[in-house]
Amino acid sequence: MAYDAPNLSAASEELLRLAERSVDYHRMAKALDWLAERWSEHPSLDEAAQAVGLSPFHFQRIFTRWAGVSPKSFVSAIAHAEARRSLEAGGTVLDAAFDAGLSGPSRLHDLFIAQEAATPGEVRRRGAGMRLRWGWAPTPFGRGLFVIAERGLAGLAFSDGDDAATFADMHRRFPAADWIRDDATAQGMALRAFAGGEGPLPVVLIGSPFHIQVWKALLNIPAGETATYSQVASWAGKPRAFQATGGAIGANPISLLIPCHRAIAKSGKLTGYHWGLARKAAILGMEAVQRHPLPAGEGGAHRGAMGG
């Protein structure tokens, strides 16, 4: 998208900042993937920079511009958050270093949930009769695919370079719907989600009644905490439906805002994420930094993953 610098509105300026952070995220994705495997080892700046083929100076500069804190402070925040949570639960610091699912936007409590359970007929028709607007917009976690129903955001996915595959993954959920390209609306949603736009962010849950039960159950997990699949199944009213619950979690169309990343196995180990381990590590780190602000001089000011 081209920007006319002399005529930027406030919204355009925020969108430009999101675009810059989106580019920086992709530059740092390999580093985040590397840190996801090693944060409990407290790797040095030189080690992290070498792993991604950058000089320590350039690595620190780009990472700090994206995250708002230095790589060292980023990893320290994760370790601190994990240690505190684990110790409160009676575990060890090493156990905590591998816990997953601590991510989530700071504006989650501002969501407006509009339930739109699909009828059996709509499920069979694969979305026939539904109108969905979709488009691309920058986010702090890379290029975002936004899908908007009449009442609000119905889908959020991330692309790592293969836009067609990302769209196909989302489109297959409702292939018979009327899909209308609308990047302007998508960018407006991105600003509301990630740049502190006014008012609650409207999120629409479109799915079978059981899927919606599971997705609502995920909202019971506070930011900074995790729950096992069995706990989520119980909250959804199906305590023995572990596999079905796992399938519903995997089918969550609204990544990040409906926090499927907070549901973990009993081992608590950081494992795969539909949108990549690097992105999960990025969200984990941002959440950790938000929850445990660093003292002055240890990474600088940080506005948070959602920009506020």
C-alpha positions, -999 to +999 in steps of 0.1 A: +000+000+000+013+034-009+013+063+016+011+100+009+033+113+037+023+150+034-014+142+038-013+115+064-043+115+087-039+102+123-053+068+112-029+066+083+000+074+106-011+046+129-014+023+099+021+032+088+035+024+122+017-009+121+032-015+086+067-008+099+063-031+128+049-058+105+080-056+083+102-057+114+084-088+127+092-107+095+128-097+098+129-110+134+108-141+128+138-164+126+152-149+158+119-154+176+118-190+164+153-194+178+145-177+211+113-198+215+136-229+218+162-213+240+148-185+262+153-206+294+190-206+286+192-168+286+211-166+253+234-136+248+229-109+222+259-122+202+244-157+201+210-145+190+225-122+164+247-149+150+218-173+148+200-150+123+231-138+104+231-102+116+257-081+135+248-076+172+243-039+164+218-044+136+200-072+154+195-051+185+184-021+165+157-039+145+145-061+174+141-031+197+123-011+171+098-039+167+094-050+204+100-017+221+126-034+244+160-050+238+163-087+230+178-092+265+149-075+282+125-094+260+139-128+271+142-116+307+106-106+308+095-140+296+117-157+322+104-135+350+068-140+341+072-177+337+091-181+370+065-161+389+036-181+375+053-214+380+064-207+415+029-195+425+016-229+412+043-248+431+064-256+400+101-249+392+115-220+372+127-245+346+092-259+343+079-223+338+104-215+311+087-240+288+051-231+296+030-220+267-001-199+260+006-168+279-002-145+250-031-123+243-039-087+234-041-061+261-075-051+247-091-086+251-114-073+279-127-047+254-141-073+230-178-073+221-188-109+214-217-112+190-227-149+189-238-160+154-240-198+156-244-214+122-275-235+118-271-271+107-284-260+073-258-232+070-231-257+080-242-281+053-243-252+028-208-242+038-218-205+043-242-201+014-261-169+019-235-153+042-216-121+031-180-118+043-157-089+036-120-097+037-088-079+032-052-075+043-037-051+068-004-049+088-002-061+124+027-062+149+028-100+142+031-097+104+006-094+076-029-100+088-059-114+069-091-099+084-126-114+077-155-092+086-192-103+089-221-079+092-217-076+130-179-076+134-146-094+130-152-131+121-116-141+112-080-131+118-051-151+103-014-143+096+006-147+064+043-156+063+047-148+026+021-172+010-010-150+010-029-174-013-024-203+012-035-182+041-066-171+023-074-206+012-070-218+048-096-193+059-119-196+028-123-233+033-143-227+064-171-210+045-164-217+008-200-210-004-202-175+013-201-143-007-165-131-002-159-094-010-124-079-011-123-048+012-088-038+023-101-005+037-124-022+062-097-047+071-073-018+079-099-002+100-102-034+120-064-036+124-064-001+138-091-010+163-074-042+174-037-031+174-037+007+176-062+014+204-091+024+182-122+038+199-148+015+214-150-023+220-137-044+191-167-064+177-159-101+174-184-124+158-183-161+165-195-180+135-196-218+139-215-248+152-229-245+187-203-268+201-174-248+185-188-216+199-190-232+233-153-241+231-143-207+218-162-189+246-145-213+271-111-201+259-121-166+269-122-179+305-084-181+305-070-148+317-041-131+299-009-145+314-024-179+323-030-212+307-055-241+309-054-277+298-075-291+270-095-310+297-103-278+315-115-262+284-136-292+276-152-290+310-159-253+307-175-260+273-198-286+290-182-316+275-156-328+301-150-361+282-148-347+247-111-341+246-106-348+210-136-329+199-125-299+220-090-301+205-106-300+170-127-270+179-097-252+193-078-259+161-107-246+141-107-212+159-109-187+130-100-156+151-064-161+161-050-141+190-083-125+200-099-158+208-069-172+228-065-208+216-028-203+223-036-205+260-048-241+258-019-265+264-012-301+271-006-312+307+031-311+301+029-273+296+057-273+271+058-247+244+046-266+213+034-259+178+009-231+169-012-229+138+005-196+129+041-207+137+062-211+168+080-179+160+048-159+161+038-177+193+071-167+209+065-131+197+031-130+214+044-146+245+072-121+248+049-091+242+025-104+269+054-109+293+067-074+288+032-060+292+026-078+325+060-070+340+071-035+329+108-031+329+126-005+350+138+026+333+170+019+313+162-018+307+148-016+272+130+017+271+093+025+269+070+000+255+035+007+243+024-029+243+014-055+217-018-037+210-002-003+208-016+011+241 
